[in-house]
Amino acid sequence: REASSPSLGKDRADTVIIGGGCVGVSLAYHLAKAGLKDVVLLEKSELTAGSTWHAAGLTTYFHPGINLKKIHAYSIKLYEKLEEETGQPVGFHQPGSIRIASTPSRVDEFKYQMTRAGWHPTEQYLITPEKVQELFPLLNMDKVLAGLYNPGDGHIDPYSLTMALAAGARKYGAQLNYPVQVTNLNSRSDGTWEVETPLGIIQAKRIVNTAGSFWARDIGKMIGLQHPLIPVHHQYVVTSTVPEVKALKRELPVIRDLEGSYYLRQERDGLLFGPYESEEKMKLQESWVINGVPPGFGKELFESDLDRIMEHIEAAMEMVPVLRKADIVNTIAGPITYSPDILPMVGPHQGVRNYWVAIGFGYGIIHAGGMGKYLSDWILEGEPPFDLIEVDPNRYGKWTTTEYTAAKARESYGFNNIVGYPKEERFAGRPTERTSGLYDLLKSKCSMGFHAGWEQPHWFYKPGDETGYKPSFRRTNWFDPVGREYKQVMEKVGVIDLSPFGKFKVKGTDSVKLLDHLFANVVPKVGSTNISHMLTPRGKVYAELTVSQLYPGEFMLVTGSGSELHDLRWIEEKITRGGYKVEIENLTDEMGVLSVAGPYARQVLQKLTKEDLSDASFKFLQCRHLKLSNIAVTAIRISYTGELGWELYHRKEDSVSLYNTIMEAGQIEGIDDFGTYALNSLRLEKGFRAWGAEMNCDTNPLEAGLEYFVKLNKEADFTGKQALRQIKEKGLKRRLVYLTLETDNVDPEGNESVWHNGKVVGNTTSGCFSYGAQQSLAFAYVPMELSKVGQKLEVELLGKNYPATIIQEPLVLTEPTRMRLQRKGESPKI
């Protein structure tokens, strides 16, 4: 163990990192290695105190997410060469790992995961029971149906890893100071920070909270933030020497018995076994959240409790019979942190300038290397290297209470190894306080989905439907009802609750100037609306918003529910940096939104207002204030369905009366509800792109087919303009295409592998069944040379390649286009 004498060394720093676990030390290493001067890490006790030192140290290439696979892959590649670079041994073993499938739905899950791995460079194989046994000869094969095998997986010694990263950080010039406790944080008016410690104050350009399991919340509290984190008791057991293990010629791969909900690996000549108990049995350290962490806690452990994990021990003994005879020599019961959804929170925080976080790591060892690099790149480049909105700290908000965090952490821990279905819903902690005005009215009539704290109808029940949440890899109980709702909107008129949208008001002297700089599109005129994109300096799509100029210099900006604070943070940063004289107000929680869409939408709404809603008077992409049966609304003639429709923005407390009034007015027209699943099918048929699928920080607007919304010739120098000009000059390497698929009982979702001539050439971004064309439909990115209409490709779904053809988009023309063609005397396709 290395000693360090407490000192600050300096009173100014570019970046102060608070917390010396593997994540904080990795960030210090990456920032210093990239050439950033004045990187200071402060640790209150010693490096690895907290969760790092007692972690089981598992490393895996596997992740069900898309870009988190990149984080895992980078970590493993870094750990392979760290010893050579720093001279510090890291104790890295790479015997591979196998996830065990012992039920048919688990085999489906593995096939589902394989199609998502196909377009990534990491090695992953679906293997037979015979191959599983060959790799792990001590298994009882009675229940094994298949294995998911990652050859490069293994485990590393967390203490040695952290010390090697620390040696690297020092080598490149970072200062690691401990024991130095941060006692207070003061933000200064210029956006810099004063970091107070018992040894004095350091002034920092930015601070990064990497204070881990226990202390991250306390650091957040110093600046008025309640980070939704909670410590969970995680136990693992180490056995004495097992003769059958000792006799083996090579190290056993790590296994993960998903039905038994545990991992098991070789530890010297014995075994190490770690379970995830059910949500009823697992234990949270809630007292730390309520009363704070005991002041001296650093490298202590909890009392172990073998009774709590007995059923998992029995499952492991059945799967690995040699375990029966093994003696337990050590039981570790230590705290690990969970965020509500198990994923960490990484990136800059909305509402506080130059405050970054890398906290909430349930799997800190495998994430440490990759997240250190990811965050370092973001800090130095001003934008994330790739899209990881799922770990954005701003996915949580004021609605994330302690009760919610505890309920979700319990569920997430207990569900650690459950089957990961598409369109997965989890119900603990719901509903939050963030319900729309219509929630009580609609909750018994539909299957609700969870969107950034909100409840939103996915699909509605009718007599005879099989109700409830029935997840599946194939078409399931919602398939026919969604077709019915699709038909409702295409043939009559439907109403959908879109209240979860993020809604901001921007006004002030510089509002036009700000938006001209923020967005690639032109600023809409008063009374008009457009679709606009915020781009990163490298020309990637940071966000897509609907922009309406309601009064001269006053705008309403609308974004998707999942990107509310993600977008707000970006806009606020631009305002501050550019010194724009504007005010921005977040109206998301005060405002309800109803969308009315379908051929009879005008007929229904016209009954409720004296305003002329005719096409000549209220054109597509116009907005205005009006009253519907005496309820004030801001109406925008726009619809994500592509059909005739309006979005009606109103006070949340008016939602019920507005909804009832519209439903009553539409009786003759046969008005009815529809949900987001039908909306998705409608938008895909019209060729509408979705942020987070067809476009994000991994894509530029030109390859995504968004040229129409990008005005490279406008005067204002919007963010990303120069980068886009260069991209255009060099020419695109890939392009978004529109595919029809010949499938059976399964439809594309997005992120599946696209094949051509026996090779993976791209990936889908979203997909669904088209009720109009009666076949599957998907968007996909493919190389330019394979992007022509008529090109034959294949899309992999559940282990089978289905024929796909690139078609001219859209499948169905939007209502405004159909009207325009009709006026010209042409017959439009529906």
C-alpha positions in Angstrom: 0.0 0.0 0.0 1.3 3.4 -0.9 1.3 6.3 1.6 0.4 9.8 0.7 0.9 12.9 2.8 -2.1 15.2 2.9 -1.4 18.4 1.0 -3.1 20.5 -1.6 0.0 21.3 -3.6 -1.7 24.2 -5.4 -4.5 26.7 -4.9 -5.7 26.7 -8.5 -6.7 23.9 -10.9 -8.3 23.4 -14.2 -10.3 20.3 -13.0 -10.8 19.1 -9.5 -12.0 15.5 -9.2 -13.7 14.6 -5.9 -13.3 10.9 -5.1 -10.5 8.4 -5.5 -12.3 5.2 -6.5 -11.5 3.5 -9.8 -13.8 5.9 -11.8 -12.2 9.1 -10.4 -8.7 7.9 -10.8 -9.4 6.8 -14.4 -10.7 10.3 -15.2 -7.6 11.8 -13.7 -5.4 9.4 -15.8 -7.3 10.2 -19.0 -7.4 13.9 -18.6 -3.7 14.1 -17.8 -2.7 11.7 -20.6 -4.7 13.9 -23.0 -2.5 16.8 -22.0 -4.7 18.7 -19.6 -2.6 20.6 -17.1 -3.6 21.2 -13.5 -5.7 18.1 -12.8 -6.2 17.6 -9.1 -7.9 14.6 -7.5 -9.0 14.8 -3.8 -9.8 11.7 -1.8 -11.1 11.9 1.8 -9.5 8.7 3.1 -7.4 6.5 0.7 -7.7 5.4 -2.9 -10.2 2.6 -3.5 -12.1 3.3 -0.2 -15.8 2.9 -0.8 -17.0 0.3 -3.2 -13.9 -0.2 -5.3 -11.7 -2.2 -2.9 -14.2 -5.0 -2.2 -15.7 -5.3 -5.8 -15.7 -8.7 -7.4 -13.9 -7.2 -10.3 -15.8 -8.7 -13.2 -15.1 -7.5 -16.7 -17.3 -8.2 -19.7 -17.7 -7.1 -23.3 -21.5 -7.8 -23.0 -24.0 -5.1 -22.5 -27.6 -5.0 -23.8 -27.3 -1.3 -24.6 -25.7 -0.1 -27.8 -23.0 2.4 -27.0 -22.3 1.1 -23.5 -20.7 -1.9 -25.3 -18.1 0.7 -26.5 -17.4 1.6 -22.9 -16.9 -2.0 -21.9 -14.7 -2.7 -24.9 -12.5 0.3 -24.2 -12.1 -0.6 -20.6 -11.0 -4.2 -21.4 -8.5 -3.0 -24.1 -7.1 -0.4 -21.7 -6.7 -3.0 -18.8 -4.9 -5.4 -21.2 -2.0 -2.9 -21.7 -2.1 -0.9 -18.4 0.6 -3.0 -16.7 3.0 -2.5 -19.6 2.3 1.2 -19.6 2.6 1.9 -15.9 4.8 -0.9 -14.6 2.1 -1.8 -12.0 0.6 -5.3 -12.1 -3.2 -5.3 -12.4 -4.1 -9.0 -11.8 -6.1 -9.2 -15.1 -7.5 -12.7 -16.0 -9.3 -13.2 -19.3 -10.7 -16.8 -19.3 -13.9 -15.6 -21.1 -17.5 -15.7 -19.8 -20.6 -17.6 -20.5 -24.2 -16.5 -19.8 -26.3 -19.6 -19.4 -29.8 -20.0 -21.0 -32.0 -22.6 -19.3 -35.4 -21.6 -20.7 -36.7 -21.0 -24.3 -37.3 -17.3 -23.7 -33.7 -17.0 -22.5 -32.6 -18.5 -25.8 -34.7 -15.9 -27.6 -33.1 -13.2 -25.5 -29.6 -14.4 -26.5 -30.6 -14.4 -30.2 -32.1 -10.9 -29.7 -28.8 -9.8 -28.1 -26.7 -11.4 -30.9 -28.4 -9.3 -33.6 -27.5 -6.2 -31.6 -23.9 -7.4 -31.2 -23.4 -8.2 -34.9 -22.6 -4.6 -36.0 -20.2 -4.1 -33.1 -16.6 -5.2 -33.3 -16.5 -7.1 -30.0 -16.5 -10.9 -30.1 -19.7 -12.6 -28.9 -21.1 -16.0 -29.9 -24.2 -18.1 -29.3 -22.9 -21.5 -28.4 -24.3 -25.0 -28.0 -24.6 -26.9 -24.7 -21.7 -29.1 -25.9 -19.5 -26.1 -26.3 -20.6 -24.8 -22.9 -19.6 -28.1 -21.3 -16.2 -28.1 -23.1 -15.4 -24.6 -21.8 -16.8 -25.3 -18.3 -16.5 -29.0 -17.6 -17.8 -28.8 -14.0 -21.4 -27.8 -15.0 -24.4 -30.0 -14.5 -25.8 -29.8 -18.1 -29.4 -31.0 -17.3 -31.0 -27.5 -17.9 -28.5 -25.8 -20.2 -30.1 -25.0 -23.6 -27.4 -22.6 -24.9 -24.7 -20.2 -23.9 -23.8 -16.6 -24.8 -20.0 -16.6 -24.9 -17.6 -13.6 -24.8 -14.0 -14.9 -25.1 -12.3 -11.7 -23.9 -14.2 -11.4 -20.6 -12.8 -12.1 -17.2 -11.9 -10.3 -13.9 -9.4 -7.9 -12.6 -8.1 -7.0 -9.1 -9.8 -3.7 -8.4 -7.2 -2.4 -6.0 -4.3 -3.1 -8.4 -6.2 -1.6 -11.3 -6.8 1.6 -9.4 -3.2 1.8 -8.3 -2.0 1.3 -11.9 -4.4 4.1 -13.1 -3.1 6.3 -10.3 0.5 5.6 -11.3 -0.4 6.5 -14.9 -2.2 9.7 -13.8 0.9 10.8 -11.8 3.2 9.9 -14.7 1.2 12.3 -17.0 1.2 15.1 -14.4 -2.1 14.8 -12.4 -1.9 15.4 -8.6 -3.7 12.8 -6.4 -4.1 14.2 -2.9 -5.3 12.2 0.1 -6.5 12.2 2.8 -8.1 15.5 1.9 -11.8 16.0 2.6 -13.9 18.4 0.6 -15.9 20.3 3.2 -17.8 22.8 1.0 -18.2 24.0 -2.6 -18.9 27.6 -3.6 -19.8 28.5 -7.2 -18.6 32.0 -8.3 -20.4 34.3 -10.6 -17.9 33.6 -13.4 -18.8 29.9 -13.3 -15.6 28.8 -11.5 -15.6 27.0 -8.2 -14.0 27.3 -4.7 -13.4 23.9 -3.3 -13.0 24.1 0.5 -10.9 21.6 2.4 -9.3 21.6 5.9 -6.0 22.4 4.2 -7.3 25.4 2.3 -9.2 26.4 -0.8 -8.6 25.4 -4.4 -10.1 27.5 -7.2 -11.2 25.3 -10.1 -12.5 25.9 -13.6 -14.7 22.8 -13.2 -15.4 20.1 -10.6 -16.3 16.5 -11.2 -18.1 14.5 -8.5 -16.8 10.9 -8.6 -17.4 10.4 -4.9 -18.9 7.0 -5.4 -21.1 4.8 -3.3 -21.5 6.9 -0.2 -20.3 10.4 -0.6 -21.6 11.4 -4.1 -24.9 12.4 -2.5 -23.2 14.5 0.2 -21.2 16.4 -2.5 -24.4 17.0 -4.4 -26.1 18.4 -1.3 -23.4 21.0 -0.9 -24.7 22.7 -4.0 -28.4 21.9 -3.4 -28.7 18.8 -5.6 -30.4 15.5 -4.5 -28.6 12.9 -6.6 -30.9 9.8 -6.7 -28.5 7.2 -5.4 -28.9 4.5 -2.7 -26.4 2.0 -1.3 -27.3 -1.7 -1.8 -25.9 -4.6 0.2 -24.1 -6.9 -2.2 -22.7 -10.2 -1.0 -20.3 -12.7 -2.5 -18.8 -15.8 -1.2 -15.2 -17.2 -1.7 -14.5 -20.9 -1.2 -11.4 -22.8 -0.1 -9.5 -25.0 -2.7 -11.8 -27.2 -4.7 -9.8 -30.3 -5.9 -11.7 -30.5 -9.2 -10.9 -26.8 -9.9 -7.2 -27.3 -9.0 -6.9 -30.2 -11.4 -8.0 -28.2 -14.4 -5.4 -27.3 -17.1 -6.8 -23.8 -17.7 -8.8 -21.2 -15.8 -12.6 -21.6 -15.9 -14.6 -19.0 -17.7 -16.9 -16.8 -15.6 -20.4 -18.1 -15.7 -23.6 -16.2 -15.2 -26.6 -18.4 -14.4 -29.4 -16.0 -15.2 -32.3 -18.1 -13.9 -30.3 -18.7 -10.6 -29.4 -15.0 -10.6 -25.7 -15.2 -9.7 -22.2 -15.1 -11.2 -19.5 -17.6 -10.4 -15.8 -17.6 -11.3 -12.6 -19.2 -10.3 -10.6 -17.6 -7.5 -7.2 -19.2 -7.3 -8.0 -22.9 -6.8 -11.5 -22.2 -5.4 -14.7 -20.5 -6.5 -16.2 -17.1 -6.0 -19.9 -16.8 -6.2 -22.1 -13.7 -6.1 -25.9 -13.6 -6.2 -28.5 -10.9 -6.8 -31.4 -11.5 -4.4 -35.1 -10.8 -5.2 -36.5 -7.3 -4.5 -38.2 -8.7 -1.4 -35.0 -10.2 0.1 -32.3 -7.8 -0.9 -31.2 -5.1 1.5 -30.8 -1.4 1.1 -28.9 0.9 3.4 -31.7 3.5 3.5 -30.5 5.0 6.8 -27.4 6.5 4.9 -29.7 8.3 2.5 -31.9 9.7 5.4 -29.2 10.4 8.0 -26.0 10.5 6.0 -23.1 8.0 5.9 -21.3 7.4 9.2 -18.4 9.8 9.2 -15.6 7.3 9.4 -16.9 4.8 6.9 -14.3 3.9 4.2 -13.1 0.3 4.1 -15.6 -1.3 6.4 -18.1 -4.1 5.5 -21.6 -5.0 6.5 -22.5 -8.1 8.6 -23.0 -11.0 6.1 -26.3 -12.8 5.9 -26.1 -16.2 4.2 -29.8 -17.0 4.9 -30.7 -14.2 2.6 -28.9 -15.8 -0.3 -29.6 -19.5 0.4 -31.8 -20.1 -2.6 -29.1 -18.8 -4.9 -26.5 -21.0 -3.2 -28.7 -24.0 -3.7 -29.2 -23.1 -7.4 -25.4 -22.7 -7.8 -24.8 -26.1 -6.1 -27.2 -27.7 -8.6 -25.5 -26.0 -11.6 -21.9 -26.5 -10.3 -22.1 -29.7 -8.1 -18.5 -29.4 -6.8 -19.6 -26.4 -4.9 -21.5 -28.7 -2.5 -18.3 -30.0 -1.0 -16.5 -26.6 -0.9 -15.9 -24.7 2.4 -16.7 -21.0 2.5 -13.6 -19.2 3.7 -14.8 -15.6 3.2 -18.1 -13.8 2.8 -18.0 -10.2 1.6 -21.0 -7.9 2.2 -20.3 -4.4 1.0 -22.2 -1.4 -0.2 -22.5 -0.7 -3.9 -24.5 2.2 -5.3 -27.6 2.0 -7.4 -29.3 4.7 -9.3 -33.0 4.0 -10.0 -32.2 2.2 -13.3 -28.8 0.7 -12.4 -27.1 2.9 -15.0 -24.6 5.5 -13.8 -25.0 9.2 -14.1 -22.2 10.7 -16.3 -21.8 14.1 -17.7 -22.4 17.8 -17.0 -25.4 18.6 -14.7 -28.3 20.9 -15.7 -28.8 23.9 -13.5 -25.2 24.2 -12.2 -22.4 25.6 -14.3 -19.2 23.5 -14.7 -20.4 20.8 -12.3 -19.9 17.3 -13.8 -20.7 13.9 -12.3 -19.6 10.3 -12.8 -21.6 8.6 -10.0 -24.0 5.7 -9.4 -21.8 2.9 -10.8 -23.3 -0.5 -10.0 -20.6 -1.9 -12.2 -17.7 0.5 -11.6 -14.8 -1.8 -12.5 -15.9 -2.5 -16.1 -17.1 1.0 -16.6 -14.2 2.8 -15.1 -11.8 2.8 -18.0 -14.3 3.6 -20.7 -16.2 6.2 -18.7 -12.9 7.9 -17.8 -12.1 8.2 -21.5 -15.6 9.2 -22.5 -15.8 12.0 -19.9 -12.3 13.2 -20.6 -13.1 13.5 -24.3 -16.3 15.4 -23.5 -14.6 17.8 -21.2 -11.8 18.5 -23.7 -13.8 18.6 -26.9 -17.0 20.3 -25.7 -19.2 17.5 -26.9 -19.6 13.7 -26.1 -17.5 11.4 -28.3 -20.7 9.3 -28.9 -24.3 9.2 -27.7 -24.9 7.9 -24.2 -28.1 9.7 -23.3 -29.1 6.7 -21.2 -26.4 7.7 -18.6 -27.2 11.4 -18.8 -27.6 12.7 -15.2 -30.3 14.9 -16.5 -32.6 12.0 -17.1 -33.7 12.4 -13.5 -35.4 15.5 -12.1 -37.3 16.8 -9.1 -39.8 14.0 -9.4 -37.0 11.5 -8.4 -37.8 11.3 -4.7 -36.0 9.2 -2.1 -39.0 6.8 -2.0 -38.9 6.4 -5.8 -35.1 5.8 -5.8 -35.4 3.2 -3.1 -38.3 1.4 -4.8 -36.5 1.4 -8.1 -33.1 0.3 -6.7 -34.8 -2.6 -5.0 -36.5 -3.6 -8.3 -33.4 -3.1 -10.4 -31.2 -5.2 -8.1 -33.8 -7.9 -7.9 -34.3 -7.8 -11.7 -30.6 -7.9 -12.4 -30.9 -11.1 -14.4 -34.5 -11.1 -15.6 -35.2 -11.6 -19.3 -34.6 -8.3 -21.1 -37.6 -7.9 -23.5 -38.1 -5.2 -26.1 -40.4 -2.4 -25.0 -39.7 -3.4 -21.4 -41.7 -1.8 -18.6 -40.9 -1.9 -14.9 -43.6 -0.8 -12.4 -41.9 -0.1 -9.0 -42.2 3.5 -7.8 -44.9 4.3 -10.3 -46.7 6.6 -10.7 -44.4 9.4 -9.6 -45.8 12.9 -8.9 -45.3 13.6 -12.6 -48.7 12.5 -14.0 -50.5 14.3 -16.7 -53.9 15.9 -16.0 -55.5 12.8 -17.7 -53.8 10.1 -15.8 -56.7 9.2 -13.4 -59.2 9.4 -16.3 -57.2 7.0 -18.6 -55.2 4.7 -16.3 -57.8 1.9 -16.3 -58.4 2.1 -20.0 -54.9 1.5 -21.3 -51.5 0.1 -20.9 -49.3 2.9 -19.6 -45.6 3.4 -20.4 -43.0 5.3 -18.3 -41.4 8.3 -20.0 -39.0 10.5 -17.9 -41.2 10.2 -14.8 -44.5 10.5 -16.7 -47.2 7.9 -17.4 -48.3 7.9 -21.0 -50.7 5.6 -22.8 -49.0 3.0 -25.0 -52.3 1.4 -26.3 -55.9 1.3 -25.3 -58.2 -1.7 -24.3 -61.5 -2.6 -25.8 -63.8 -5.4 -24.7 -62.4 -8.8 -25.7 -58.7 -7.6 -25.6 -56.1 -9.4 -23.5 -55.2 -6.5 -21.2 -52.1 -5.8 -19.3 -48.4 -5.8 -19.9 -47.4 -9.0 -21.7 -43.8 -8.7 -22.9 -42.5 -10.8 -25.8 -39.9 -11.0 -28.5 -42.7 -11.7 -31.0 -46.0 -10.0 -31.7 -48.0 -9.9 -28.5 -51.3 -8.8 -26.9 -51.0 -5.2 -28.2 -50.5 -6.1 -31.9 -54.2 -6.0 -33.0 -55.3 -3.2 -30.7 -52.5 -1.0 -32.1 -53.7 -1.8 -35.7 -57.2 -0.7 -34.6 -55.8 2.6 -33.3 -53.8 3.1 -36.5 -57.0 2.7 -38.5 -58.8 5.1 -36.2 -56.4 7.9 -37.0 -56.1 7.1 -40.7 -59.9 6.9 -41.3 -61.6 9.0 -38.5 -60.0 11.0 -35.7 -58.0 10.1 -32.7 -56.8 11.9 -29.5 -53.4 11.3 -27.8 -51.9 12.7 -24.5 -48.5 14.2 -25.3 -48.1 16.0 -22.0 -44.6 14.4 -21.3 -43.1 16.7 -24.0 -40.4 19.0 -22.7 -41.7 22.6 -23.1 -39.6 25.8 -22.8 -40.5 29.5 -23.2 -37.7 31.7 -24.5 -38.0 35.5 -24.7 -35.9 38.6 -24.5 -33.9 41.1 -26.5 -31.6 38.4 -28.0 -34.0 35.6 -28.4 -34.0 35.6 -32.2 -30.1 35.9 -32.2 -29.8 33.0 -29.8 -32.1 30.7 -31.7 -30.4 31.6 -35.0 -27.1 30.5 -33.4 -28.5 27.4 -31.7 -30.4 25.9 -34.6 -29.5 24.8 -38.1 -32.9 25.9 -39.4 -34.1 29.4 -39.9 -36.0 31.1 -37.1 -39.7 30.8 -37.8 -41.8 34.0 -38.3 -44.4 35.1 -35.8 -47.3 32.7 -35.9 -45.2 30.0 -37.5 -43.6 26.7 -36.4 -40.8 24.6 -37.7 -38.7 21.6 -36.9 -35.1 22.6 -35.9 -32.0 20.8 -34.9 -29.3 21.7 -32.4 -25.9 20.4 -33.7 -22.7 19.8 -31.9 -19.4 21.5 -33.0 -18.6 18.3 -35.0 -21.9 18.5 -36.8 -23.7 15.7 -34.9 -27.4 16.0 -34.0 -27.6 17.0 -30.3 -31.3 17.5 -30.3 -34.5 18.0 -32.4 -37.1 20.5 -31.3 -40.3 22.1 -32.5 -39.8 25.9 -32.5 -42.8 28.3 -32.6 -42.6 32.1 -32.5 -45.8 33.0 -30.6 -45.3 36.8 -30.3 -42.4 38.9 -31.6 -39.3 37.6 -29.8 -41.2 35.1 -27.7 -40.8 31.4 -28.5 -42.1 28.0 -27.4 -39.6 25.2 -27.8 -40.8 21.6 -27.6 -38.7 18.5 -27.3 -39.2 14.8 -26.4 -39.8 13.7 -22.8 -36.5 11.9 -22.5 -34.5 14.9 -23.6 -36.1 17.7 -21.6 -33.2 18.6 -19.2 -30.5 17.3 -21.7 -31.7 20.0 -24.1 -32.3 22.6 -21.5 -28.7 22.3 -20.2 -27.2 22.7 -23.7 -29.4 25.9 -24.3 -28.5 27.4 -20.9 -24.8 26.8 -21.5 -25.0 28.6 -24.9 -26.9 31.5 -23.3 -24.3 31.9 -20.6 -21.3 31.5 -22.9 -22.7 33.9 -25.5 -23.9 36.5 -23.0 -27.4 36.5 -24.6 -30.0 38.7 -23.0 -32.8 36.1 -22.8 -34.9 34.4 -20.2 -35.7 30.7 -20.5 -38.5 29.1 -18.5 -39.2 25.3 -18.2 -43.0 24.9 -18.5 -42.9 21.1 -18.8 -44.8 20.3 -15.6 -47.3 23.1 -15.8 -48.5 22.4 -19.4 -50.6 19.6 -20.8 -50.6 18.7 -24.5 -53.4 16.9 -26.4 -53.0 16.0 -30.1 -56.1 15.6 -32.2 -55.4 13.9 -35.6 -57.1 12.3 -38.5 -59.3 13.3 -41.5 -62.1 14.6 -39.2 -59.8 16.5 -36.8 -60.8 19.9 -38.3 -64.5 19.0 -38.3 -64.4 18.1 -34.5 -62.4 21.1 -33.4 -64.3 23.6 -35.5 -67.4 22.9 -33.4 -65.6 24.3 -30.4 -64.3 27.6 -31.7 -65.3 30.7 -33.7 -61.7 30.8 -35.2 -61.6 29.7 -38.8 -59.7 26.4 -38.9 -59.9 26.0 -42.6 -56.8 25.1 -44.6 -56.7 28.6 -46.1 -56.9 30.3 -42.7 -55.0 28.0 -40.5 -52.2 26.5 -42.6 -49.9 23.6 -41.8 -47.0 24.7 -39.4 -48.9 27.7 -38.2 -49.6 28.4 -34.5 -52.0 30.6 -32.7 -53.8 31.2 -29.4 -57.4 30.4 -29.4 -60.2 29.2 -27.2 -61.9 25.8 -27.5 -65.2 25.9 -25.7 -63.8 28.7 -23.5 -60.5 26.8 -22.6 -57.4 28.7 -23.7 -55.0 26.7 -25.9 -51.9 27.4 -28.0 -52.7 25.4 -31.1 -50.0 24.3 -33.6 -51.1 22.7 -36.8 -48.7 19.8 -36.7 -48.9 16.1 -36.1 -46.3 13.4 -35.6 -48.9 11.1 -37.3 -48.5 12.9 -40.6 -52.3 13.3 -40.8 -54.4 16.4 -40.5 -54.0 17.4 -36.9 -53.3 20.0 -34.1 -51.2 19.9 -31.0 -53.1 21.8 -28.2 -50.9 23.2 -25.4 -52.9 24.2 -22.3 -52.7 24.6 -18.5 -52.4 21.1 -17.0 -55.4 21.8 -14.8 -57.6 22.2 -17.9 -56.6 18.8 -19.4 -59.7 16.9 -18.2 -62.2 19.5 -19.3 -60.5 20.0 -22.7 -60.3 16.2 -23.3 -64.0 15.7 -22.3 -65.1 18.6 -24.5 -63.2 17.2 -27.5 -64.5 13.7 -27.0 -68.0 14.9 -26.7 -67.7 17.1 -29.8 -66.4 14.1 -31.9 -69.1 11.6 -31.1 -70.7 11.7 -34.6 -67.2 11.4 -36.2 -66.5 8.3 -34.1 -63.6 9.9 -32.2 -61.4 7.6 -30.0 -58.1 7.4 -28.1 -54.8 6.2 -29.5 -51.4 5.6 -27.8 -47.7 6.0 -28.6 -47.4 2.5 -30.3 -49.8 3.5 -33.0 -48.1 6.9 -33.2 -44.8 5.2 -33.8 -46.3 3.1 -36.7 -47.9 6.2 -38.2 -44.7 8.3 -38.0 -42.6 5.4 -39.6 -44.9 5.0 -42.5 -44.6 8.8 -43.2 -40.8 8.5 -43.0 -40.5 10.8 -40.0 -37.2 10.5 -38.2 -37.0 10.2 -34.4 -34.4 11.8 -32.2 -32.6 9.0 -30.3 -33.1 6.5 -33.1 -32.5 7.9 -36.6 -30.5 10.8 -35.3 -28.4 11.5 -32.2 -24.8 12.4 -31.2 -23.6 9.5 -33.4 -25.1 10.8 -36.6 -25.0 14.0 -38.7 -28.1 15.5 -40.2 -27.0 14.9 -43.8 -26.6 11.1 -43.5 -29.9 11.1 -41.5 -31.7 12.7 -44.5 -32.5 16.0 -42.7 -31.1 18.4 -45.4 -34.5 20.1 -45.6 -34.1 21.4 -42.0 -30.5 22.4 -42.3 -29.9 25.8 -43.9 -26.2 26.0 -44.6 -26.7 29.2 -46.6 -28.3 31.1 -43.7 -26.3 34.1 -42.5 -26.0 33.1 -38.8 -23.0 31.0 -37.9 -24.9 28.2 -36.1 -23.0 25.6 -34.0 -21.8 22.8 -36.3 -22.1 24.8 -39.5 -18.4 24.6 -40.5 -18.2 20.9 -39.6 -21.3 20.2 -41.8 -19.7 22.1 -44.8 -16.7 19.8 -44.5 -18.8 16.7 -44.2 -20.7 17.7 -47.3 -17.5 18.4 -49.2 -15.9 15.1 -48.3 -19.1 13.2 -49.1 -21.1 10.8 -47.0 -19.9 7.3 -46.1 -23.3 5.9 -45.1 -26.9 6.9 -45.4 -30.3 6.3 -43.8 -32.5 4.1 -45.9 -36.1 2.9 -45.7 -36.7 -0.8 -45.8 -39.7 -3.2 -46.1 -39.1 -6.6 -44.6 -40.7 -10.0 -45.3 -41.1 -11.3 -41.7 -43.4 -13.8 -39.9 -44.4 -13.2 -36.3 -41.6 -10.8 -35.4 -41.0 -7.2 -36.3 -37.8 -5.0 -36.2 -37.4 -2.6 -33.2 -34.2 -0.9 -34.1 -30.5 -1.7 -33.5 -30.6 -5.0 -35.4 -27.8 -6.1 -37.8 -28.3 -5.5 -41.5 -26.6 -8.1 -43.8 -25.5 -8.3 -47.4 -23.6 -11.1 -49.0 -22.9 -12.9 -45.7 -21.5 -9.8 -44.0 -23.0 -7.3 -41.5 -23.1 -3.9 -43.4 -25.1 -1.7 -41.1 -27.9 -1.5 -38.5 -31.6 -0.6 -38.2 -32.5 2.4 -36.1 -36.2 1.8 -35.6 -38.8 -0.4 -37.0 -42.4 -1.7 -36.6 -45.2 -3.4 -38.4 -46.8 -1.2 -41.0 -50.6 -1.7 -40.7 -51.0 0.3 -44.0 -48.7 -1.9 -46.1 -49.3 -5.1 -43.9 -45.6 -5.8 -43.6 -42.6 -4.8 -41.5 -40.9 -1.5 -42.0 -37.5 -0.1 -40.7 -35.0 2.7 -41.1 -31.4 1.5 -41.3 -27.9 3.0 -41.9 -26.0 1.3 -44.7 -22.9 2.2 -46.8 -23.5 4.6 -49.7 -22.9 1.9 -52.3 -25.8 -0.2 -50.9 -28.2 2.7 -50.4 -30.1 2.8 -53.7 -33.8 2.1 -54.0 -34.4 -1.5 -55.0 -31.3 -2.8 -53.2 -31.8 -6.2 -51.6 -30.5 -6.7 -48.0 -31.3 -8.9 -45.0 -32.2 -7.9 -41.5 -31.5 -10.3 -38.6 -34.3 -10.9 -36.1 -34.1 -13.5 -33.4 -31.4 -15.5 -35.1 -32.8 -15.5 -38.6 -32.1 -13.3 -41.6 -35.2 -11.9 -43.3 -35.2 -10.5 -46.8 -35.4 -6.7 -47.0 -35.7 -4.2 -49.8 -34.8 -0.5 -49.9 -37.9 1.4 -51.0 -38.6 5.0 -51.9 -39.7 6.9 -48.8 -42.3 7.6 -47.5 -44.6 4.6 -47.7 -47.5 6.9 -47.0 -47.5 10.6 -48.0 -48.3 13.1 -45.3 -51.7 14.8 -45.4 -50.3 18.2 -46.3 -48.4 16.6 -49.3 -51.5 14.8 -50.4 -53.5 18.0 -50.3 -50.9 19.8 -52.3 -50.8 17.1 -55.0 -54.6 17.1 -55.1 -54.7 20.8 -55.7 -52.3 20.2 -58.7 -54.7 17.5 -60.0 -52.4 14.6 -59.2 -53.5 11.5 -57.4 -51.4 11.0 -54.2 -50.5 7.6 -52.8 -51.9 6.8 -49.4 
